[in-house]
Amino acid sequence: MGSFLSLVSFHRGGTISETTSSPAFLPGQRSDGHGSWKYLGAQTYSQHIIALIRFGSPANLPGTPTFDPTKPVSPGFLAGSLTVTHRIRLTGEDTLESAGTNAFYDANGEVYRTGCSTAVGQRVE
């Protein structure tokens, strides 16, 4: 999956709100994310975000018999939820980088897919 934009707000008191533009999700399929952050020391933080996957969608992957090049590339999703857990490092006064894991859960709370992700960020005022 390529790059996409997200807005992540780190609120005083340790909470996070997040909105993403990931093209892997159909319009309205993924809720905004909510979560928490914690200072770990030495300009490093942890974050944990959860978002709902409101409805499922089939995979649309190049090289498969059902691939439709007119639709976004997507691994497909089940209704349920997604967690994003990252370690964040401040790289400057107004910039950061982060890396971590993603886990997708079905409506019964069972993990059906995991992966990793990275991000870079810049303060918005």
C-alpha positions as CSV (number, residue, x, y, z in Angstrom):
1,M,0.0,0.0,0.0
2,G,1.3,3.4,-0.9
3,S,1.4,6.7,1.1
4,F,-1.7,8.5,2.2
5,L,-2.5,11.4,4.5
6,S,-3.9,11.3,8.1
7,L,-4.6,13.8,10.7
8,V,-3.6,12.8,14.3
9,S,-4.2,15.1,17.2
10,F,-2.3,14.5,20.5
11,H,-4.4,16.1,23.2
12,R,-3.2,17.2,26.6
13,G,-3.9,14.5,29.2
14,G,-2.9,11.6,26.9
15,T,-5.7,11.1,24.4
16,I,-5.6,11.0,20.6
17,S,-8.1,11.6,17.8
18,E,-7.3,10.5,14.2
19,T,-8.8,10.7,10.7
20,T,-7.2,8.9,7.7
21,S,-7.6,9.1,3.9
22,S,-6.4,5.6,3.3
23,P,-7.7,4.5,-0.1
24,A,-7.8,0.9,1.0
25,F,-11.1,1.6,2.7
26,L,-14.4,2.2,1.0
27,P,-16.1,5.6,1.7
28,G,-17.7,5.4,5.2
29,Q,-16.1,2.0,5.9
30,R,-13.6,3.0,8.6
31,S,-14.5,5.3,11.6
32,D,-12.2,7.9,12.9
33,G,-9.6,6.6,15.4
34,H,-9.5,7.3,19.1
35,G,-6.8,6.4,21.5
36,S,-4.1,7.3,24.0
37,W,-0.5,8.4,24.1
38,K,2.2,8.1,26.7
39,Y,5.6,9.7,27.2
40,L,8.4,7.1,27.4
41,G,11.3,9.5,27.9
42,A,14.1,10.8,25.6
43,Q,11.7,12.4,23.1
44,T,9.9,9.1,22.6
45,Y,6.2,8.3,23.0
46,S,3.8,5.4,22.5
47,Q,0.4,5.6,20.9
48,H,-2.5,3.2,20.7
49,I,-5.4,4.0,18.4
50,I,-8.6,2.0,17.7
51,A,-11.0,2.5,14.8
52,L,-14.2,0.6,13.8
53,I,-14.6,-1.1,10.5
54,R,-18.3,-0.6,9.9
55,F,-18.8,-3.1,7.1
56,G,-16.8,-5.7,5.2
57,S,-15.5,-5.5,1.6
58,P,-13.9,-8.0,-0.7
59,A,-10.2,-7.9,-1.7
60,N,-9.2,-6.2,-4.9
61,L,-5.6,-7.2,-5.5
62,P,-3.6,-7.2,-8.7
63,G,-2.9,-10.6,-10.1
64,T,-6.1,-12.2,-8.7
65,P,-9.0,-13.3,-11.0
66,T,-11.4,-10.7,-9.5
67,F,-9.1,-7.7,-9.8
68,D,-10.8,-4.6,-11.1
69,P,-8.3,-1.9,-12.1
70,T,-11.0,0.8,-12.0
71,K,-11.3,0.3,-8.2
72,P,-8.7,1.0,-5.4
73,V,-6.3,-1.8,-4.5
74,S,-7.4,-3.3,-1.2
75,P,-6.8,-6.4,0.8
76,G,-10.4,-6.5,1.8
77,F,-11.8,-6.1,5.3
78,L,-14.2,-7.8,7.7
79,A,-16.6,-5.7,9.8
80,G,-15.0,-5.2,13.3
81,S,-12.1,-3.0,14.4
82,L,-8.5,-2.0,13.8
83,T,-5.8,-1.1,16.3
84,V,-2.6,0.9,15.4
85,T,0.2,0.7,18.0
86,H,3.2,2.9,17.3
87,R,6.4,4.2,19.0
88,I,6.9,7.8,18.1
89,R,10.2,9.7,18.1
90,L,10.4,13.4,17.8
91,T,12.9,14.3,15.1
92,G,12.8,18.1,15.4
93,E,10.8,20.8,17.2
94,D,7.8,20.2,14.8
95,T,8.4,16.8,13.3
96,L,8.2,13.1,14.2
97,E,8.5,9.6,12.8
98,S,6.9,6.5,14.0
99,A,6.7,2.8,13.4
100,G,4.6,0.0,14.8
101,T,2.0,-2.7,14.2
102,N,-1.6,-2.9,13.0
103,A,-4.1,-5.6,13.9
104,F,-7.5,-6.2,12.4
105,Y,-10.3,-7.9,14.4
106,D,-13.5,-9.4,13.1
107,A,-16.9,-8.7,14.8
108,N,-16.2,-11.5,17.3
109,G,-12.9,-9.9,18.4
110,E,-10.7,-12.5,16.6
111,V,-7.6,-11.2,14.9
112,Y,-7.7,-12.0,11.2
113,R,-4.8,-9.8,9.9
114,T,-1.7,-8.1,11.3
115,G,0.9,-5.9,9.7
116,C,3.3,-3.1,10.3
117,S,3.3,0.6,9.3
118,T,5.4,3.7,9.5
119,A,4.6,7.4,9.5
120,V,6.2,10.8,9.4
121,G,4.5,13.8,10.9
122,Q,4.6,17.6,11.0
123,R,2.9,19.9,13.5
124,V,0.0,21.9,12.2
125,E,-0.9,25.2,13.8
